[in-house]
Amino acid sequence: MRAADTAYPVEKHMASVSLVFDDEQNAYLRELSETMNLDFGEFIPHVTLINVTEQDMPRLKAAAVALPVLDKLVLDGVNFLPDKAGNCVWVELRTQKTAWMVEARQQLLAALDGIHPGLDVDGFRPHITLGCVEAGTLDDVNTSAIPGQLPVITEPRAAACYNGMHGKVVEVVE
């Protein structure tokens, strides 16, 4: 199944500070996406903490490094969300919106003031996107691939990232 075309405001999501994972956890998420019959191309699994309108990587790296360490990321369900244009349905793993997430978001909003597109804490919905499918083809998604007990992602780390098409991370800046 190919990824659906979607209307997406790329200029609002040029780069990000995101939680990224180790190779083993990335492989699990990519395999889950594939087993569910989703096609998302070459993306790096992540949880976006903040998207920004400029690729000011030194500033993003400094903001990421300043965040406290997070020991685990708890996954707590699956979302199926249609895009605003109605062309596709995004499939996501929800992550718990913990106090750490809220504090990290507040810290990033302050540190990156002026280059984020009017974001706030209330609208923040942490998740890992697994892929998207064309509207009307949701029956082709293999939901039986979703385990009854989702794993806990250990030791995610905050990083500055370049975003590609659809605002998904395509490069982690070390």
Sequence and secondary structure as in RCSB ss.txt:
>XXXX:A:sequence
MRAADTAYPVEKHMASVSLVFDDEQNAYLRELSETMNLDFGEFIPHVTLINVTEQDMPRLKAAAVALPVLDKLVL
DGVNFLPDKAGNCVWVELRTQKTAWMVEARQQLLAALDGIHPGLDVDGFRPHITLGCVEAGTLDDVNTSAIPGQL
PVITEPRAAACYNGMHGKVVEVVE
>XXXX:A:secstr
         GGG SEEEEEE  HHHHHHHHHHHHHTT B  S   EEEEEEESS  HHHHHHHHHTS    EEEE
EEEEEEE TTSSEEEEEEEE   HHHHHHHHHHHHHTTTSSSS  STT   EEEEEEEETT GGGS GGGS SS 
 EEES EEEEEEE GGG EEEEE 
